[in-house]
Amino acid sequence: MHTSPYKIIALSMVRNEQDIIEPFVRHNLKFVDFMVIADNNSTDKTSGILKELAKETKRILVFERHEVAYTQAAFMTSLLQAVQSTFFSDFIVCLDADEFIGAKNKSMFVDALSTIPRYGFGRMPWQTYILPKGAEHEGAENPPSSMLWKRKKEYENHFKVVLRLDGALRNNISLSAGNHIASDIEGNMLPSIILEGVPLLHFPVRSVKQLTTKSINGWMAVQAKRKLNGKLERNEAHQWRENFERAINGSVAEHLSDASYFYARPPGNVDWTKDVEKKDHGIHFMRKYSDGSFAEPLALVAQGWDISHGFVSKPLPSRFVEYVNSRANRKYANDHSLAASIRVDVPLMQFIADMIEPQSVLEIGCGTGANLSVLQNHGVGELRGLREKDTKDTIFDRKYLSCGDYSKLTEIRRSFDVIMCMDAFTGLSDEQTRNITGCMARAAQKAVIYLDGDETGNRLAGKSGSLQQVCEYWASLGWGLDVAATLSARAIASLHSYRRDLLIFRPITEVGEIGKVELDFLQSIKKMVFHLDAQDHIVVANIFDLEIERYLSAYEPCALEDVG
């Protein structure tokens, strides 16, 4: 398989990190090619900051995760599998928002990664920065720049995982809580090596506000996990409990220095003249979307309590849920099931709404209007659909759905920010397919999104239907393939056709023509042998509602080993 254009990818799950999230992203992007960040119920400005950074850098996938229980290990394992089965990277770096890669430069970082055993993992050792007595409140000014003191010795060794996959799929890997260890499915730790020259600069305790919020919300999450009978790892949450007790008795400020020094290690005694040292970490950045302040704890804790009791926005409108529940098993006389027209991947639609930010969307072949309904639920204001047959069975408001034979479409009379065509090309001739795509290219402003199945590619690009010819065809219409957006959308989708065939085109003036490395990589994915039962009626409401392991197992065994 051809090399991925994104060889080193960072995976993160964050929550309420508005004080440090911008420097975290800007610094670590100097070392990794792409970042995938799950925002786990943030109620401060974290989500907005991340979305702005994603638009600016074009090297970040940000998505929302709505889960209260502290189930980091299971989720991060699913995220690893989902991302690797679309990006096929060489290395996966697991990072929290308070962790900064400490290599001197990217070249030295890559050299260190090359020492990791194949299909094993590297262990980046923590180097913890703290808030010393007498200067404990300086950290809140502009973290991490305002934090220059560190523990001389870590005492207990803590590491973060860097997996070496060399572009291969490995569906037998499991990450531990905290991403400290990688094991096989039987619990055996994978071969590993300590990356001595690559410390992980760690800033876990930064201010009274941050520690108060982190402790209360963190302990609530652990309790939620216990209610679900989730197994807690040894010492998994001892720091949550200790600092939670300090928060409720009002002594966080009094114990701030101690909390920072003894983070993730048993309490004891510290000599502030001998056990810490001042060391410039060399992290330099410029803020554009944040000022380094932390949000008010009371508001964050109250909102966290709200979420823990289920008071969160629903991924699907109530009308949608009622429709699916009442009609999912009905059959039409012509053997086309109504259920088959209800195929919607909510995380994918939310990605379109958040990352492209369309004000208007047209979907050709919209069926019941399921996708349009979800986009409306995520804030898109003007939505229109085109379908072949008029029917009372609709999820979206019928007055915004036009009916007609779109195989005869010659012009779209107005412009839309985004035009989608997920399944409408089936059964059309070459000329009809080109007519529709031509109309889409002329009327779209921000993005064109469609599925590039083998049949569609053949119609657009001749009998070979190669992706190169498809991209050349779209380039002639003024559109270039947005590789980062395409892979990002595939990574968070669960419906198999979306994960395999989805393409996102943007104006070629913004993204340029696709490069040879990217093109060869995407074409090699399409050549991988893949077997999976068709998905008919299915509604994916939340990220990874479907088991990603099932998608991985659809690749032939040789593909799992030979893609590297």
C-alpha positions in Angstrom: 0.0 0.0 0.0 1.2 3.5 -0.8 2.3 5.6 2.2 -0.3 7.7 3.9 0.2 11.5 3.6 -0.4 11.6 7.4 2.3 9.4 8.8 2.1 10.6 12.4 -1.3 11.2 14.0 -2.2 12.3 17.5 -5.3 11.0 19.2 -6.8 13.0 22.2 -9.9 13.2 24.3 -10.4 16.6 26.0 -12.8 18.4 28.3 -12.9 22.0 29.6 -9.4 22.9 28.6 -9.9 26.5 27.3 -6.8 27.8 29.1 -4.3 25.4 27.4 -6.0 23.8 24.4 -4.7 26.4 21.9 -1.0 26.1 22.9 -1.5 22.3 23.1 -2.6 22.2 19.4 -0.1 24.7 18.0 2.9 23.1 19.7 2.1 19.4 19.0 1.3 20.2 15.3 5.0 20.9 15.0 5.6 17.2 15.5 2.6 15.3 14.2 1.0 15.5 10.7 -2.6 15.4 11.9 -4.6 15.6 15.2 -7.9 13.8 16.0 -9.5 15.4 19.0 -12.7 14.2 20.7 -14.4 16.9 22.8 -16.0 15.1 25.7 -18.9 17.3 26.9 -16.9 20.6 27.2 -19.1 23.4 28.4 -16.4 26.2 28.3 -14.9 27.6 25.1 -12.8 24.5 24.3 -15.0 23.4 21.5 -15.1 26.8 19.8 -11.4 27.2 20.0 -10.8 23.8 18.5 -13.1 24.4 15.6 -11.3 27.7 14.8 -8.0 25.9 14.9 -9.3 23.1 12.7 -10.4 25.7 10.0 -7.1 27.6 10.3 -4.7 24.6 10.1 -6.7 22.1 8.0 -4.9 19.4 10.1 -7.4 18.7 12.9 -10.5 16.6 13.1 -12.7 17.7 16.0 -15.9 16.0 17.0 -18.1 15.8 20.0 -18.5 12.8 22.3 -21.5 12.7 24.6 -20.5 10.2 27.3 -20.7 10.8 31.1 -19.0 7.7 32.4 -15.2 7.7 32.5 -14.7 5.0 29.9 -11.6 6.4 28.3 -9.9 3.1 27.5 -12.7 1.6 25.5 -13.4 4.8 23.7 -9.8 5.5 22.8 -9.4 1.9 21.5 -12.4 2.4 19.2 -11.0 5.8 18.1 -7.7 4.2 17.3 -9.4 1.6 15.2 -11.6 4.1 13.4 -8.8 6.5 12.6 -6.3 3.8 11.5 -8.8 2.2 9.2 -9.1 5.4 7.2 -5.7 7.2 7.6 -3.5 4.1 7.7 -0.8 6.0 9.5 2.6 4.8 10.6 2.5 6.1 14.1 -0.3 6.9 16.6 0.5 9.3 19.4 -1.8 9.4 22.4 -1.9 12.8 24.0 -4.0 14.6 26.7 -4.5 18.3 26.4 -2.0 19.0 29.2 0.8 17.1 27.4 3.4 18.6 25.0 5.9 16.6 23.0 9.4 17.5 24.4 11.6 16.6 21.4 13.9 19.4 20.2 12.5 19.2 16.7 10.4 17.0 14.4 13.5 15.3 12.9 14.7 14.1 16.3 11.1 13.0 17.1 10.9 10.9 14.0 14.3 9.4 14.6 13.1 8.3 18.1 9.9 6.8 16.7 11.9 4.7 14.3 13.3 2.7 17.2 9.9 1.4 18.3 9.3 -2.3 17.5 6.9 -2.9 14.6 3.4 -3.4 16.0 4.7 -2.4 19.4 4.7 0.9 21.2 7.1 3.6 22.4 6.7 5.0 25.9 7.1 8.8 26.3 8.1 9.5 29.9 6.3 12.3 31.8 8.2 15.4 32.8 5.8 17.1 35.1 5.8 20.8 35.6 4.4 22.1 38.9 3.4 25.2 40.9 6.0 25.7 43.6 5.3 27.2 47.0 5.2 30.9 46.9 4.6 31.1 43.2 1.7 28.7 42.9 -0.7 31.3 41.4 1.6 32.3 38.6 0.7 29.2 36.5 -2.8 30.6 35.8 -1.5 33.6 33.9 -0.7 32.0 30.6 -0.2 28.2 30.8 2.1 26.6 29.9 4.4 29.6 29.3 3.8 30.7 32.9 4.9 27.4 34.4 8.7 26.9 34.5 9.3 24.7 37.5 9.4 20.9 37.3 9.9 17.9 39.5 13.5 16.9 39.6 12.5 13.3 39.7 9.3 11.6 38.8 9.6 8.8 41.4 6.9 6.8 39.7 7.4 6.3 36.0 4.4 7.3 33.9 4.5 7.0 30.2 2.2 7.7 27.2 1.8 5.3 24.3 3.1 5.9 20.7 2.0 3.0 18.6 4.0 1.9 15.6 1.7 0.4 12.9 3.6 1.1 9.7 0.3 1.7 7.9 -1.2 -1.6 8.8 -4.6 -2.4 10.5 -4.2 -4.3 13.8 -7.7 -5.0 15.2 -6.2 -6.8 18.3 -4.8 -3.7 20.1 -6.3 -2.3 23.2 -5.3 0.9 25.0 -5.4 1.1 28.8 -7.0 3.8 30.9 -4.9 6.9 30.6 -3.3 5.6 27.4 -0.3 4.4 29.4 -0.1 0.8 28.0 -1.0 -1.0 24.8 -2.0 -4.6 25.0 -3.3 -7.4 22.8 -6.9 -8.6 23.2 -5.7 -11.2 25.7 -4.2 -8.5 27.9 -0.6 -9.2 27.1 1.4 -6.0 26.8 2.8 -5.3 23.4 6.6 -5.1 22.8 7.7 -1.6 23.9 10.7 0.7 24.3 11.2 3.8 26.4 11.7 6.9 24.3 14.4 8.4 26.5 15.1 11.5 24.2 11.4 12.4 23.9 10.0 13.5 27.3 6.3 14.4 27.5 6.1 17.8 29.1 3.1 17.6 31.5 1.1 20.4 33.0 -1.7 18.7 34.9 -2.4 21.3 37.6 -2.4 24.9 36.4 -4.7 27.0 38.7 -7.3 26.8 41.5 -10.1 27.1 39.0 -8.8 24.4 36.8 -8.1 21.9 39.6 -11.4 22.5 41.3 -13.3 21.9 38.1 -11.2 18.9 37.0 -11.5 17.2 40.3 -15.3 17.5 40.7 -16.2 16.6 37.2 -13.6 13.9 37.1 -14.9 12.3 40.2 -18.5 12.5 38.9 -17.4 10.7 35.8 -15.7 7.9 37.8 -18.9 7.5 39.8 -20.9 7.3 36.6 -18.6 4.5 35.4 -19.1 2.6 38.7 -22.9 2.8 38.2 -22.4 1.1 34.9 -20.4 -1.6 36.6 -17.3 -0.4 34.8 -14.0 -1.8 36.1 -11.6 0.7 37.5 -7.9 0.2 36.9 -5.5 0.1 39.8 -4.9 3.7 40.9 -7.0 4.8 37.9 -8.7 7.7 39.8 -7.0 8.2 43.1 -6.1 11.8 42.2 -9.8 12.6 41.4 -10.9 11.5 44.9 -8.3 13.3 46.9 -8.7 16.6 45.1 -12.5 16.2 45.0 -12.4 16.2 48.8 -10.3 19.3 48.8 -12.7 21.0 46.5 -15.8 20.3 48.7 -14.0 21.5 51.8 -12.7 24.7 50.2 -8.9 23.9 50.6 -7.9 23.7 46.9 -5.9 26.9 47.0 -4.2 25.9 50.3 -3.0 22.6 48.8 -2.4 23.8 45.2 1.3 23.4 45.2 1.2 20.0 46.9 -1.5 18.8 44.4 0.7 19.8 41.5 3.8 18.1 42.9 2.0 14.9 44.0 -0.1 14.5 40.9 -0.4 10.8 39.9 1.7 9.7 42.7 1.1 8.9 46.4 1.2 11.9 48.8 4.3 12.5 50.9 6.7 15.2 51.9 8.4 17.7 49.5 11.4 19.9 50.1 10.7 22.9 47.8 14.4 23.9 47.9 15.7 20.5 46.7 13.0 18.5 45.0 12.1 21.0 42.2 14.1 22.9 39.6 13.5 25.8 37.2 13.8 24.7 33.6 12.6 26.5 30.5 10.6 24.0 28.5 11.0 26.0 25.3 7.3 26.0 24.4 6.5 29.0 22.3 3.2 29.9 20.7 0.9 32.8 19.8 -2.7 32.8 21.0 -5.4 33.8 18.5 -8.6 32.3 19.9 -7.9 32.2 23.7 -6.3 34.3 26.4 -5.1 31.6 28.9 -7.9 32.1 31.4 -9.9 29.2 32.8 -13.7 29.3 33.0 -15.6 29.8 36.3 -15.8 26.5 38.2 -19.3 26.9 39.5 -20.7 27.2 36.0 -18.7 24.3 34.6 -19.6 22.0 37.6 -23.3 22.9 37.3 -23.3 22.2 33.6 -21.4 18.9 34.3 -24.0 17.9 36.8 -26.7 18.7 34.2 -24.9 16.4 31.7 -24.5 13.6 34.2 -28.3 13.5 34.6 -29.0 13.3 31.0 -29.8 17.0 30.2 -27.9 17.1 27.0 -28.9 18.0 23.5 -30.2 15.0 21.6 -28.4 14.0 18.4 -31.7 13.3 16.6 -34.9 15.4 16.5 -37.9 13.8 18.3 -39.8 13.7 15.0 -37.0 11.6 13.4 -37.0 9.1 16.3 -40.8 8.7 16.2 -40.7 8.2 12.4 -38.1 5.5 12.5 -39.7 3.7 15.4 -43.2 3.6 13.7 -42.2 2.8 10.1 -38.9 1.0 10.1 -40.4 -2.4 9.3 -42.9 -1.4 6.6 -42.3 -2.7 3.1 -43.3 -1.3 -0.3 -44.9 -3.5 -2.9 -42.0 -2.9 -5.3 -39.5 -4.6 -2.9 -37.9 -1.3 -2.0 -38.1 -1.1 1.8 -38.9 2.2 3.4 -36.2 1.2 5.9 -33.6 1.2 3.2 -34.2 4.9 2.6 -33.5 5.7 6.3 -29.7 5.5 6.3 -28.2 8.4 8.3 -24.9 8.9 10.1 -25.4 11.7 12.6 -21.7 12.2 13.4 -20.9 12.6 9.7 -23.7 15.2 9.3 -22.5 17.0 12.4 -19.0 17.1 10.9 -20.4 18.8 7.8 -22.3 21.3 9.8 -19.4 22.1 12.2 -16.4 22.1 9.8 -17.9 23.4 6.6 -20.4 25.7 8.3 -22.9 25.9 5.5 -25.8 28.3 5.7 -27.6 26.4 2.9 -27.6 22.7 1.8 -29.1 20.9 -1.2 -29.3 17.1 -1.2 -30.0 15.4 -4.5 -31.6 12.0 -3.8 -32.7 13.0 -0.3 -35.3 10.2 0.2 -37.2 10.9 3.4 -35.0 13.9 4.2 -33.2 12.1 7.0 -29.9 13.9 6.4 -31.6 17.2 6.0 -33.4 16.7 9.3 -30.1 16.0 11.2 -28.4 19.0 9.6 -31.3 21.2 10.7 -30.9 19.8 14.2 -27.3 21.0 14.1 -28.0 24.5 13.1 -28.1 24.7 9.3 -30.7 27.2 8.4 -31.7 26.7 4.7 -32.2 23.2 3.5 -33.6 21.8 0.3 -34.0 18.2 -1.1 -34.6 16.7 -4.5 -36.1 13.2 -4.8 -37.7 11.1 -7.5 -41.0 10.3 -5.9 -43.5 12.2 -3.8 -44.6 10.4 -0.7 -46.2 11.2 2.6 -43.5 9.2 4.4 -41.0 12.0 5.1 -38.9 13.0 8.1 -38.2 16.5 6.8 -40.8 19.1 6.0 -42.3 18.2 2.6 -42.6 21.7 1.4 -38.8 21.9 1.2 -38.6 18.7 -0.8 -39.0 18.8 -4.6 -39.9 15.8 -6.7 -38.9 14.9 -10.2 -36.7 12.8 -12.4 -33.3 14.2 -11.4 -31.6 12.0 -14.1 -32.9 14.8 -16.5 -31.5 17.6 -14.3 -29.7 20.2 -16.5 -29.5 23.2 -14.1 -29.8 24.1 -10.4 -31.3 27.6 -10.5 -29.7 29.0 -7.3 -26.5 28.5 -5.4 -26.0 26.4 -2.2 -23.1 26.4 0.2 -23.0 22.6 0.1 -24.6 20.1 -2.4 -24.7 16.4 -1.3 -25.5 13.4 -3.5 -25.1 10.2 -1.4 -26.9 7.6 -3.4 -28.6 9.2 -6.3 -26.2 8.0 -9.1 -27.3 4.4 -9.0 -28.7 3.2 -12.3 -27.9 6.4 -14.2 -26.2 6.6 -17.6 -22.8 8.2 -18.1 -24.4 11.3 -19.6 -26.9 11.6 -16.9 -24.3 11.3 -14.2 -22.1 14.0 -15.8 -25.1 16.3 -16.2 -25.9 16.0 -12.5 -22.3 16.5 -11.3 -22.0 19.4 -13.7 -25.0 21.0 -12.1 -23.6 20.4 -8.7 -20.3 22.0 -9.6 -21.9 25.1 -11.0 -24.3 25.7 -8.1 -22.2 24.7 -5.0 -20.2 27.4 -3.2 -18.2 25.7 -0.4 -18.3 21.9 -0.9 -19.6 19.1 -3.0 -20.0 15.8 -1.2 -20.8 12.5 -2.8 -20.1 8.8 -2.8 -17.5 7.5 -5.3 -18.5 3.9 -5.7 -17.0 1.9 -8.6 -20.1 2.4 -10.7 -20.0 6.2 -10.3 -16.3 6.5 -11.0 -16.8 4.5 -14.2 -19.4 6.9 -15.4 -17.5 10.0 -14.6 -14.0 8.8 -15.8 -14.5 6.2 -18.4 -14.3 2.4 -18.0 -11.2 2.5 -15.7 -13.0 4.8 -13.2 -9.7 5.6 -11.5 -9.7 8.2 -8.8 -7.1 10.1 -10.7 -9.5 10.5 -13.6 -12.3 11.4 -11.3 -10.2 14.1 -9.7 -9.2 15.4 -13.1 -12.8 15.5 -14.1 -13.8 17.6 -11.0 -10.7 19.8 -11.5 -12.0 20.7 -15.0 -15.1 21.9 -13.2 -13.1 24.0 -10.7 -13.1 21.6 -7.7 -10.3 19.9 -5.9 -10.4 16.9 -3.6 -10.0 18.0 0.1 -8.0 15.0 1.3 -7.9 15.9 5.0 -11.7 16.6 5.1 -12.4 13.4 3.2 -10.4 11.2 5.5 -11.7 13.0 8.6 -15.3 12.4 7.5 -14.6 8.8 6.8 -13.0 8.3 10.2 -16.0 9.4 12.2 -18.6 7.8 10.0 -20.0 4.3 10.7 -21.9 3.5 7.6 -19.6 1.4 5.5 -20.2 3.1 2.1 -19.3 6.5 3.8 -16.1 5.1 5.3 -15.0 3.6 2.0 -16.3 5.9 -0.8 -17.1 9.4 0.6 -15.4 12.3 -1.2 -15.4 16.0 -0.3 -14.5 18.5 -3.0 -13.8 22.1 -2.2 -13.1 25.0 -4.6 -9.8 24.3 -6.3 -8.6 27.8 -5.5 -8.7 26.8 -1.8 -7.3 23.2 -1.9 -5.4 23.0 -5.2 -5.1 19.9 -7.2 -4.5 16.6 -5.4 -0.8 15.6 -5.1 0.6 12.3 -6.2 1.2 11.0 -2.7 -2.4 11.7 -1.7 -3.8 10.3 -4.9 -1.7 7.0 -4.8 -2.7 6.6 -1.2 -6.5 6.9 -1.8 -6.4 4.7 -4.8 -4.6 2.0 -2.9 -7.4 2.0 -0.3 -10.0 1.3 -3.0 -7.9 -1.7 -4.1 -8.0 -3.3 -0.7 -10.2 -6.4 -0.7 -13.3 -5.7 1.5 -16.3 -7.9 2.3 -19.3 -6.8 4.4 -23.0 -7.3 4.4 -25.0 -4.4 3.0 -26.5 -2.0 5.6 -30.1 -1.3 4.9 -32.1 0.4 7.6 -29.7 2.0 10.0 -29.5 5.1 12.0 -26.2 5.9 13.7 -27.0 8.5 16.3 -23.7 8.8 18.2 -20.0 8.4 17.4 -19.1 4.7 17.1 -22.6 3.4 17.8 -21.6 0.6 15.5 -18.7 -1.6 16.4 -15.7 -0.5 14.5 -14.2 -3.9 15.0 -16.8 -5.3 12.6 -15.6 -2.9 9.9 -12.0 -3.9 10.4 -12.7 -7.6 10.2 -14.3 -7.0 6.7 -10.8 -6.6 5.2 -9.3 -9.8 4.0 -6.6 -11.1 6.4 -3.8 -10.4 3.9 -4.8 -6.8 3.8 -4.3 -6.5 7.5 -0.7 -7.4 7.2 0.3 -6.2 3.7 -1.0 -2.6 3.7 2.2 -1.4 5.3 
